[in-house]
Amino acid sequence: MQVRSAVIPAAGLGTRFLPATKAVPKELFPIGDQPAIQVVIDEALGAGIDHIVVVSSRSKPAIEDYFAPNEALLASLEEKGKIDTADRLRAIGRDWRVSIVYQDNPKGLGHAVGCAREAVGDEPFAVMLPDEMMSSSSLLAQMNGVCASTGGSVVAVLEVPADQVSSYGVIDPSGPLSEDGVIPVKDLVEKPPVDEAPSNFIITGRYVLTADAWTEIDALQPGRGGELQLTDALRAQAARSPFHAVVGDVGRYDTGNPLGFLTASIEMGLANPELGADLRSFLRDLDMS
């Protein structure tokens, strides 16, 4: 039950970020000096995952280029004495491997994840939505452990005020919240009315799924918006096998829109040991001016 692979759906066109995404995939937008997708990959690596499966689009060749070796660039950096920078570039995919698969005809998140089946194989796997970033790997690591100990799939959830639940998928618990933040789940409900929501725990962008999820994903029929919804596959799993949610206790950044990306960049910059002090000083001076 060891989780070794993580699927990162990255085939979207990033329309909220146009015109920037006309040329640059939003997954490559910088957070400090790292592309956003690398922040998500580092979270996966910190949780013991060593195989990254990126579901991309052929209209976004820059994503594949990011993972491809560039010996000419490395030689140029070393010639200029920038050895540390060259070493950082060499580290991309050195102790872990990456597979690029394509979703040429987007049909929803369930379809995107399904495109990764051959690359992942019949083993448990994580799904990490790149529009959400976490401040550490501890949440994903805990989810991996819950999957291993229960033999069932796991979703990450966040407790929110009741008036916000209608904008998200929500879990329907079958038991109480444990001391370590784990909730047994009997169903999932997509964007329920406030007065019909079974809880105020919303599903966030981290999933750890058992291999039998592929069967449910393959059987998906168009749901909300005519798309193949991953939530529908998870509901089928929850109806027949152990299923749990883990309440996130790490920092979470929603980068799905320009303001969220900007604020995430600032917050993560403040936490960066190399950038934090100077950025904090700049913001303090800016506030005083």
KOLKE-833690 format. One line per field, with one value per residue (C-alpha): residue number from 1; residue in one letter; x, y, z. Coordinates in steps of 0.02 Angstrom, whole numbers, padded with zeros to 5 digits, m for minus. Layout:
<lodos>
num = [NUM,...] .
residu = [A,...] .
c1 = [X,...] .
c2 = [Y,...] .
c3 = [Z,...] .
</lodos>
This chain:
<lodos>
num = [1,2,3,4,5,6,7,8,9,10,11,12,13,14,15,16,17,18,19,20,21,22,23,24,25,26,27,28,29,30,31,32,33,34,35,36,37,38,39,40,41,42,43,44,45,46,47,48,49,50,51,52,53,54,55,56,57,58,59,60,61,62,63,64,65,66,67,68,69,70,71,72,73,74,75,76,77,78,79,80,81,82,83,84,85,86,87,88,89,90,91,92,93,94,95,96,97,98,99,100,101,102,103,104,105,106,107,108,109,110,111,112,113,114,115,116,117,118,119,120,121,122,123,124,125,126,127,128,129,130,131,132,133,134,135,136,137,138,139,140,141,142,143,144,145,146,147,148,149,150,151,152,153,154,155,156,157,158,159,160,161,162,163,164,165,166,167,168,169,170,171,172,173,174,175,176,177,178,179,180,181,182,183,184,185,186,187,188,189,190,191,192,193,194,195,196,197,198,199,200,201,202,203,204,205,206,207,208,209,210,211,212,213,214,215,216,217,218,219,220,221,222,223,224,225,226,227,228,229,230,231,232,233,234,235,236,237,238,239,240,241,242,243,244,245,246,247,248,249,250,251,252,253,254,255,256,257,258,259,260,261,262,263,264,265,266,267,268,269,270,271,272,273,274,275,276,277,278,279,280,281,282,283,284,285,286,287,288,289] .
residu = [M,Q,V,R,S,A,V,I,P,A,A,G,L,G,T,R,F,L,P,A,T,K,A,V,P,K,E,L,F,P,I,G,D,Q,P,A,I,Q,V,V,I,D,E,A,L,G,A,G,I,D,H,I,V,V,V,S,S,R,S,K,P,A,I,E,D,Y,F,A,P,N,E,A,L,L,A,S,L,E,E,K,G,K,I,D,T,A,D,R,L,R,A,I,G,R,D,W,R,V,S,I,V,Y,Q,D,N,P,K,G,L,G,H,A,V,G,C,A,R,E,A,V,G,D,E,P,F,A,V,M,L,P,D,E,M,M,S,S,S,S,L,L,A,Q,M,N,G,V,C,A,S,T,G,G,S,V,V,A,V,L,E,V,P,A,D,Q,V,S,S,Y,G,V,I,D,P,S,G,P,L,S,E,D,G,V,I,P,V,K,D,L,V,E,K,P,P,V,D,E,A,P,S,N,F,I,I,T,G,R,Y,V,L,T,A,D,A,W,T,E,I,D,A,L,Q,P,G,R,G,G,E,L,Q,L,T,D,A,L,R,A,Q,A,A,R,S,P,F,H,A,V,V,G,D,V,G,R,Y,D,T,G,N,P,L,G,F,L,T,A,S,I,E,M,G,L,A,N,P,E,L,G,A,D,L,R,S,F,L,R,D,L,D,M,S] .
c1 = [00000,00150,00104,00243,00158,00074,m00036,m00034,m00171,m00096,m00186,m00298,m00280,m00271,m00401,m00410,m00230,m00244,m00154,m00003,m00053,m00062,00125,00171,00078,00023,00104,00271,00233,00367,00345,00506,00634,00537,00397,00232,00229,00397,00325,00191,00320,00429,00278,00256,00440,00435,00294,00397,00332,00462,00361,00275,00146,00102,m00058,m00021,m00085,00009,m00030,00085,00256,00346,00294,00383,00531,00548,00585,00697,00888,00972,01157,01200,01125,01214,01380,01354,01314,01466,01577,01518,01552,01367,01391,01252,01124,01182,01167,00988,00942,01022,00921,00758,00711,00877,00818,00640,00562,00432,00309,00215,00046,m00078,m00260,m00295,m00483,m00521,m00676,m00658,m00548,m00601,m00548,m00382,m00338,m00391,m00262,m00127,m00181,m00051,00090,00038,m00010,m00116,m00057,m00117,m00078,m00097,m00186,m00121,m00210,m00078,m00197,m00177,m00011,00027,00157,00228,00221,00149,m00033,00003,00115,m00025,m00148,m00028,m00022,m00210,m00226,m00101,m00181,m00362,m00344,m00457,m00450,m00423,m00464,m00399,m00531,m00540,m00668,m00754,m00899,m01066,m01110,m00963,m01003,m01111,m00956,m00866,m00878,m00922,m00899,m01041,m00959,m01003,m00919,m00835,m00673,m00529,m00394,m00273,m00393,m00464,m00649,m00734,m00837,m00993,m01027,m00972,m01090,m01046,m01090,m01241,m01360,m01311,m01465,m01433,m01246,m01201,m01050,m00943,m00788,m00746,m00637,m00472,m00348,m00261,m00318,m00239,m00332,m00322,m00293,m00476,m00517,m00466,m00618,m00734,m00644,m00660,m00847,m00880,m01024,m01042,m01101,m01109,m01068,m01061,m00890,m00820,m00814,m00684,m00804,m00924,m00789,m00748,m00931,m00936,m00782,m00853,m01013,m00923,m00757,m00666,m00651,m00580,m00545,m00399,m00421,m00277,m00175,m00045,m00045,m00146,m00133,m00264,m00174,m00318,m00342,m00222,m00255,m00235,m00073,m00006,m00048,00023,00185,00199,00159,00277,00409,00398,00427,00578,00739,00833,00698,00591,00689,00711,00531,00465,00569,00503,00323,00348,00420,00282,00149,00228,00241] .
c2 = [00000,00116,00271,00301,00402,00571,00632,00820,00876,01021,01021,01171,01329,01448,01567,01666,01717,01774,01853,01786,01604,01632,01602,01533,01392,01451,01297,01378,01547,01582,01570,01655,01570,01408,01369,01334,01152,01121,01179,01044,00915,00955,00925,00753,00710,00759,00633,00489,00494,00468,00461,00618,00598,00765,00767,00904,00968,00968,01155,01180,01114,01223,01103,00958,01072,01112,00930,00898,00907,01058,01018,01179,01284,01181,01201,01388,01406,01305,01405,01562,01485,01466,01291,01297,01348,01210,01084,01140,01114,00942,00894,00907,00725,00657,00565,00548,00516,00609,00546,00665,00608,00708,00754,00812,00827,00897,00816,00857,00811,00628,00615,00703,00582,00435,00486,00440,00259,00176,00281,00245,00063,m00037,00038,00173,00350,00530,00666,00841,00990,01121,01266,01227,01230,01169,01238,01066,00883,00825,00822,00714,00601,00575,00537,00407,00327,00324,00242,00109,00074,00070,00000,00138,00304,00468,00650,00808,00922,01093,01152,01313,01420,01342,01483,01434,01251,01277,01323,01158,00970,00917,00753,00660,00585,00413,00443,00574,00668,00576,00658,00650,00734,00583,00567,00411,00455,00375,00495,00654,00791,00917,01099,01067,01206,01271,01197,01025,01010,00853,00941,01095,00998,01042,00937,01019,00977,00825,00644,00475,00340,00151,00061,00009,00193,00161,00050,00188,00319,00210,00193,00379,00457,00644,00732,00914,01026,00875,00829,00669,00715,00636,00659,00536,00402,00438,00423,00250,00201,00271,00172,00004,00017,00109,00294,00431,00616,00702,00878,00984,01072,01148,01314,01309,01431,01444,01498,01471,01656,01804,01878,01709,01677,01847,01827,01650,01715,01844,01724,01591,01722,01779,01598,01580,01589,01675,01800,01822,01955,02072,02048,02082,02241,02297,02267,02358,02509,02502,02504,02657,02758] .
c3 = [00000,m00010,m00111,m00237,m00374,m00378,m00520,m00552,m00674,m00773,m00940,m00906,m01009,m00861,m00932,m00770,m00799,m00980,m01069,m00972,m01000,m01187,m01185,m01013,m00922,m00750,m00675,m00721,m00644,m00514,m00327,m00276,m00389,m00414,m00535,m00450,m00506,m00422,m00256,m00272,m00326,m00175,m00063,m00143,m00125,00058,00084,00014,m00165,m00302,m00463,m00528,m00667,m00747,m00850,m00976,m01143,m01307,m01316,m01165,m01223,m01095,m00956,m01039,m01077,m00891,m00852,m01003,m00979,m01057,m01068,m01159,m01019,m00886,m00975,m00990,m00805,m00754,m00870,m00781,m00610,m00565,m00499,m00369,m00500,m00617,m00476,m00440,m00621,m00625,m00471,m00570,m00593,m00529,m00373,m00434,m00603,m00701,m00831,m00946,m01011,m01112,m01096,m01273,m01253,m01078,m01005,m00820,m00673,m00675,m00857,m00822,m00682,m00791,m00921,m00794,m00770,m00880,m00806,m00625,m00641,m00520,m00357,m00237,m00293,m00242,m00340,m00310,m00386,m00427,m00393,m00208,m00119,00056,00176,00214,00164,00330,00274,00122,00225,00351,00211,00142,00314,00332,00161,00211,00380,00322,00147,00080,m00010,00081,00045,00127,00201,00281,00407,00348,00407,00359,00239,00126,00097,m00057,m00159,m00128,m00119,00059,00152,00237,00392,00458,00626,00734,00708,00791,00896,00751,00630,00537,00493,00422,00267,00197,00052,m00034,m00092,m00226,m00185,m00072,m00018,00153,00237,00159,00188,00289,00367,00351,00299,00119,00004,m00042,m00179,m00106,m00129,m00096,m00192,m00190,m00355,m00371,m00402,m00582,m00604,m00545,m00650,m00806,m00774,m00754,m00849,m00882,m00725,m00673,m00821,m00937,m00867,m00793,m00609,m00495,m00350,m00430,m00432,m00250,m00201,m00279,m00178,m00016,m00041,m00044,00047,00187,00151,00262,00267,00351,00417,00355,00488,00372,00281,00121,m00023,m00160,m00319,m00440,m00474,m00492,m00319,m00235,m00329,m00280,m00096,m00096,m00172,m00034,00108,00044,00011,00192,00246,00132,00235,00094,00044,00199,00294,00146,00088,00263,00272,00103,00152,00317,00227,00097,00233,00313,00151] .
</lodos>
